[in-house]
Every structure is written in C-alpha cells, then in structure tokens.
Amino acid sequence: MALSSSRIVDVPLPGLAADAGVTVNYTRAMLNILADFSEEKNRMEHIQRAMLNILADFAEEKNRMEGTQTVMLNLLEDFDRERANTESARNELQQTNVRLRAEMEERRKVEDQVQKSLEEKEALLKEIHHRVKNNLQIIQSVLNLQLPQIKDEAAITLFKESQTRVYAMALIHEKLYQSASLSQVDFYEYLTKLTDYLLVSYGASARNIHAQISVKDIALNVDAIIPCALVINELVSNALKHAFPVPGRLPAPGEIAISLTRSDTGNTSVDIATGNRLCLTVSNNGARLPEGFKIQEQTSLGLKLVNSLVKQLNGTINIVSGKETKFVISFTAK
C-alpha cells in the first residue's frame, strides 16, 4: 500500500483542550464584563455629571426661590405697611367726615338763624316803610285840612307844593313796602303814579296838558330814587305853574316829557363799562326860560331844592332852551 506525503497532525489532549476552552471562554466573559463595566462606568459618569448638573440647577433654583421668597416677604411687609397706612387714612377720613358733618350742621344752624334774622329784618323794614308812608299821608291830610282855612294865595301855593313833596316821599315808601327787594323801586310805575297825581293837582287835563314817560328796565335804589323823585316833582310842578298859562285851554296840547336812560358817555371809563351812568331828562313845550337863566342863581325854594338834590346825587344839571325847555341831569347810580 502506497503512502501519501506526510503532515503533522495536532492531536489535542482531552483534558488540556477542555481547560483551554474554558479559559478562553472565561477570558472572553471577563473581557465582556470589563467592556460592560466600562460602558456602565461611562453611563454612571454621565449620570453623575447629569446629577451634578441637576444639583447645580437645583442650587440655582433654590437661590432663585430664596430670592423670590425674599421679594415676597418684602411685598408682604410693604402690604402690611400699606394696610396700616390705609387703615390710618380711613380712620382720619372718618374723623374728618364726622368733623365736617358737625361743621355742616353748625353752618346750617347759623344759616337758619341768619335767614330767620333776615326775614325778621325784612318784615321790620316793611313795617317801617309802611308806617313812614302812613305818617306822611297823615301829614298830607293835615295840610289838606288846613288848606281851606288859608286865604292868602301865596300861602295856599306853598301848602300845595308841600303836599306834593310829602306825597312824592310817601309814594316812594309805599312802593318800597310793596317791592319784593325792599331796596329798589320800579321807576316807571312810580313816575306814572306821581305824574298822574301832579296833573290832577294842577288841573292839567282841563288845560290840555299831558305827560309822557320813557323809562326802560331801570330800577333805582333808595339812595337814588328819593332825590330823583323830588327833582322830578319840583320840575314838573314848576312847568305846570309857569310854563303853561293857567286860565283856559292851550291852543296846542301841552306836553311834559320825563325820560330816564343809560348814558352812552360818562365821566370815567368805569361808568361806561358798568353802564351805571344815567341821564334824567324833564322837558316841556311851554313857555321858554328867560335869557341867561341859571338854576344855581335862582332864589325860589323849588329850584334851590333841585340844585341841592342834584349835588346829593353827585350829578350835573344842564338846561337846554329851544323849541322845548329841557333839564338834563346826569348822575351815577350806585
């Protein structure tokens, strides 16, 4: 039998081969375990780093929470202070309200007392005007009773003039008594009644004499109306006595005109601005005044009284003589 080429054949020993395989497997297992341990170590390191990051974040969050807590505590303290301040302010407000209510109540009582006192004074003032008017009417009646006993024509004329003056003043107090304000009089109504009385007293209708009154929305106080009324009384009476012939009727109607208007020009700019400058005009179409007539030089009681009353009004008087005779009085109403 022929032989092939020779080769060395490893014949493993049964025991040694088994131990080597175990060792190899063991080694491989250990390497795998070491590899797994290395990976686990890496994972643990990652976990540790993550935990450290978490702990760092937690520390930062803790710091933020502590800061927030501090802010909240400060806010609570501020709120407590504000609440205390609010409570104090509310208490002060309540005290102020109580004080104000007490003051208002006291003021109301004072106002009630003032109103009551004012009503009493108004009632008393009305009574005074009423009594003055009655007393003046009594004087007028006494003069009227004495008039038939007087035979002298000059004395009769003086008595009649005195009667008209007394009536003019009595009428003022009557209008003041009837007026709502007790300090101002409707001048148009007053002049209408006064001129009617004068026309009747001097028989003007039988002599064909009439009066025209022009007063628009002007009310005068006591200080102005009394002198104005007496001035008008004197000038109208003077016209009825001297400007028109006494016997018979006039060939043409006689006219006495009375007007009271606000003047466009005054002595000062204040008068113009306030509109308190007034112009009183009394005119007639009767006989003219003598040449060179000056009211300041007249000796009759009536014209002296007119001159004095114009000064009392702090006014001026001018006389215009033409087709009509005009007495123009300018004064400032207070």
C-alpha positions in Angstrom: 0.0 0.0 0.0 1.4 3.3 -1.1 1.8 6.1 1.5 0.9 9.9 0.8 3.0 12.9 1.7 3.5 13.3 5.5 1.9 16.2 7.7 1.9 16.8 11.4 -1.5 16.4 13.0 -2.2 18.1 16.3 -3.8 15.6 18.4 -5.4 17.5 21.3 -5.2 16.1 24.6 -8.6 15.7 26.0 -8.0 17.3 29.4 -5.8 20.2 28.3 -8.1 21.1 25.4 -11.0 21.3 27.7 -9.2 23.6 30.2 -8.0 25.9 27.4 -11.5 26.3 26.1 -12.8 27.2 29.5 -10.1 29.7 30.0 -10.8 31.2 26.6 -14.4 31.4 27.4 -13.7 32.8 30.8 -11.4 35.3 29.4 -13.9 36.3 26.8 -16.6 36.6 29.5 -14.3 38.7 31.7 -13.5 40.9 28.7 -17.2 41.3 28.0 -17.8 42.0 31.7 -15.0 44.6 31.7 -16.4 46.1 28.5 -19.8 46.2 30.1 -18.3 47.6 33.3 -16.5 50.3 31.2 -19.8 51.2 29.5 -21.6 51.1 32.8 -18.8 53.3 34.3 -19.3 55.7 31.4 -23.0 55.7 31.9 -22.5 56.2 35.7 -20.1 59.1 34.9 -22.7 60.6 32.6 -25.4 60.0 35.2 -23.1 61.5 37.9 -22.4 64.5 35.6 -26.2 64.8 35.0 -26.8 64.6 38.7 -24.2 67.3 39.3 -25.9 69.4 36.7 -29.2 68.8 38.3 -27.8 69.6 41.7 -26.3 72.8 40.2 -29.6 73.7 38.6 -31.3 72.9 41.9 -28.9 75.2 43.7 -29.6 77.9 41.2 -33.4 77.3 41.5 -33.0 77.3 45.3 -31.2 80.6 45.1 -34.0 81.9 42.8 -36.6 80.6 45.2 -34.9 82.2 48.1 -34.7 85.5 46.2 -38.4 85.1 45.3 -39.2 84.4 48.9 -37.3 87.5 50.0 -39.2 89.6 47.5 -42.5 88.1 48.6 -41.6 88.8 52.3 -40.7 92.4 51.3 -44.0 92.6 49.4 -45.9 91.3 52.4 -44.1 93.8 54.7 -45.0 96.6 52.2 -48.5 95.4 52.1 -48.7 95.3 55.9 -47.4 98.9 56.0 -49.7 100.0 53.2 -52.6 98.3 55.0 -51.7 100.1 58.2 -51.4 103.4 56.3 -54.7 102.8 54.7 -56.3 101.9 58.0 -54.9 105.1 59.5 -56.1 107.2 56.5 -59.5 105.6 56.7 -59.7 106.5 60.4 -58.6 110.0 59.7 -61.2 110.2 56.9 -63.9 109.0 59.2 -62.8 111.6 61.8 -62.8 114.3 59.1 -66.2 113.2 57.9 -67.5 113.4 61.4 -66.0 116.8 61.9 -67.3 118.0 58.5 -70.8 116.8 59.3 -70.6 118.6 62.6 -69.4 121.8 60.9 -72.1 121.5 58.2 -74.7 121.0 60.9 -73.4 124.1 62.7 -73.3 126.1 59.5 -76.8 125.0 58.7 -78.0 126.2 62.1 -76.1 129.5 61.5 -77.7 129.9 58.1 -81.1 129.2 59.5 -80.5 131.8 62.2 -79.3 134.3 59.6 -82.3 133.5 57.3 -84.7 133.9 60.2 -83.0 137.2 61.2 -83.1 138.4 57.6 -86.8 137.6 57.4 -87.4 139.4 60.6 -85.5 142.4 59.4 -87.3 142.4 56.1 -90.6 142.3 58.0 -89.5 145.1 60.2 -88.3 147.1 57.3 -91.6 146.7 55.5 -93.3 147.8 58.7 -91.1 150.8 58.8 -91.8 151.8 55.2 -95.5 151.2 55.9 -95.5 153.4 58.9 -93.4 156.2 57.3 -95.9 156.1 54.4 -98.8 156.3 56.8 -97.2 159.2 58.8 -96.5 161.1 55.6 -100.1 160.6 54.4 -101.3 161.9 57.8 -99.1 165.0 57.3 -100.6 165.4 53.8 -104.1 165.0 55.2 -103.4 167.6 57.9 -102.1 170.1 55.3 -105.2 169.4 53.2 -107.5 170.1 56.3 -105.7 173.3 57.0 -105.8 174.5 53.4 -109.4 175.8 53.4 -108.6 178.0 56.4 -105.9 179.8 54.5 -106.9 182.9 52.5 -103.5 184.1 51.2 -102.8 182.8 47.7 -99.1 182.6 48.3 -99.6 180.5 51.4 -102.0 178.3 49.5 -99.4 177.7 46.8 -96.8 176.9 49.4 -99.2 174.4 51.1 -99.9 172.7 47.8 -96.2 172.5 47.0 -95.6 171.0 50.4 -98.4 168.5 49.8 -96.9 167.3 46.5 -93.5 166.9 48.2 -95.0 164.9 51.0 -96.9 162.8 48.5 -93.8 162.1 46.4 -92.0 160.8 49.5 -95.0 158.9 50.8 -95.3 157.2 47.4 -91.7 156.1 47.5 -92.2 154.3 50.8 -95.4 152.8 49.6 -93.6 151.3 46.5 -90.7 150.1 48.7 -93.2 148.4 51.0 -94.8 146.7 48.0 -91.5 145.9 46.4 -90.0 142.4 46.7 -86.5 143.6 47.2 -87.3 146.4 49.7 -84.3 148.3 48.3 -85.4 149.0 44.7 -88.4 150.5 43.0 -89.8 150.1 39.6 -89.2 153.7 38.5 -91.7 153.7 35.6 -94.6 152.6 37.7 -93.6 155.2 40.4 -93.3 158.1 37.9 -96.7 157.2 36.3 -98.5 157.4 39.6 -96.6 160.6 40.7 -97.2 162.5 37.4 -100.9 161.5 37.5 -101.2 163.0 40.9 -99.4 166.2 39.9 -101.5 166.6 36.7 -104.7 166.2 38.8 -103.5 168.6 41.5 -102.8 171.3 39.0 -105.8 170.7 36.8 -103.7 169.7 33.8 -106.4 167.8 31.9 -108.6 170.9 31.8 -105.7 172.8 30.4 -104.9 170.3 27.7 -101.6 169.2 29.3 -100.3 165.6 29.1 -97.3 163.8 30.3 -95.1 161.2 28.6 -92.8 158.9 30.5 -90.0 156.9 29.0 -88.1 154.6 31.4 -86.8 151.2 30.2 -85.8 148.4 32.5 -84.3 150.7 35.1 -84.8 150.2 38.9 -83.3 152.6 41.4 -82.3 152.0 45.0 -83.4 154.2 47.9 -80.4 156.4 47.8 -81.1 157.4 44.2 -84.8 157.3 43.9 -85.7 159.8 46.7 -83.6 162.7 45.2 -84.7 161.8 41.7 -88.4 161.7 42.7 -88.1 165.1 44.4 -86.3 166.6 41.5 -89.0 165.4 39.1 -91.7 166.6 41.4 -90.2 170.1 41.5 -89.5 170.4 37.8 -92.9 169.0 36.8 -94.7 171.2 39.3 -92.6 174.2 38.1 -93.6 173.5 34.5 -97.3 173.2 35.4 -97.2 176.5 37.3 -95.0 178.6 35.0 -94.6 177.0 31.5 -98.2 177.0 30.6 -100.9 179.7 31.1 -103.3 178.9 33.9 -106.6 180.2 32.5 -108.3 178.4 29.7 -107.1 175.6 27.4 -103.9 175.8 25.4 -104.1 176.3 21.6 -102.0 173.2 21.2 -101.6 170.3 23.5 -99.1 170.9 26.3 -96.6 168.2 26.9 -94.3 167.3 29.7 -91.8 164.5 29.0 -89.8 162.6 31.5 -87.2 160.1 30.5 -84.5 158.1 32.3 -81.9 156.3 30.2 -78.5 154.9 30.5 -75.9 157.4 29.2 -73.5 156.5 26.4 -70.9 158.7 27.8 -69.7 159.1 31.4 -67.1 160.9 33.3 -64.9 157.8 33.6 -64.4 154.6 31.6 -65.7 152.7 34.6 -69.1 154.3 34.2 -69.2 153.4 30.5 -68.2 149.8 31.2 -70.6 149.2 34.0 -73.5 151.1 32.4 -74.3 152.9 35.7 -74.2 156.4 34.3 -77.9 157.6 34.0 -79.4 160.6 32.3 -82.7 162.0 33.6 -84.4 164.5 31.3 -87.5 166.6 32.2 -88.8 168.7 29.3 -91.8 170.7 28.3 -93.1 172.6 25.2 -94.4 175.5 27.2 -93.0 179.0 27.7 -89.3 179.4 27.4 -87.0 180.3 30.2 -85.7 183.9 30.4 -82.4 184.7 28.7 -79.4 183.9 30.8 -81.3 181.6 33.1 -79.1 179.8 35.6 -80.6 177.4 38.1 -77.7 177.9 40.5 -78.7 181.6 40.8 -82.4 181.1 41.5 -83.9 182.0 44.8 -87.1 180.0 44.7 -87.3 177.1 47.1 -88.2 174.6 44.4 -85.2 175.3 42.2 -82.9 175.6 45.2 -84.1 172.2 46.2 -83.4 170.8 42.7 -79.9 172.2 42.7 -79.3 170.7 46.2 -80.7 167.3 45.2 -78.5 167.1 42.1 -75.5 167.7 44.2 -76.7 164.9 46.6 -76.7 162.6 43.5 -73.1 163.7 42.7 -74.6 164.7 39.3 -74.6 167.6 36.9 -77.6 169.6 35.5 -77.7 171.3 32.2 -80.6 173.4 30.8 -81.3 173.4 27.0 -83.8 176.1 25.9 -85.1 176.0 22.3 -88.4 174.8 21.0 -88.5 172.9 24.2 -87.1 173.5 27.7 -85.0 170.6 28.8 -83.5 169.9 32.2 -80.8 167.2 31.7 -79.4 165.6 34.8 -76.6 163.2 34.6 -75.6 161.1 37.6 -74.1 157.7 38.5 -76.4 155.1 40.1 -74.8 153.2 42.9 
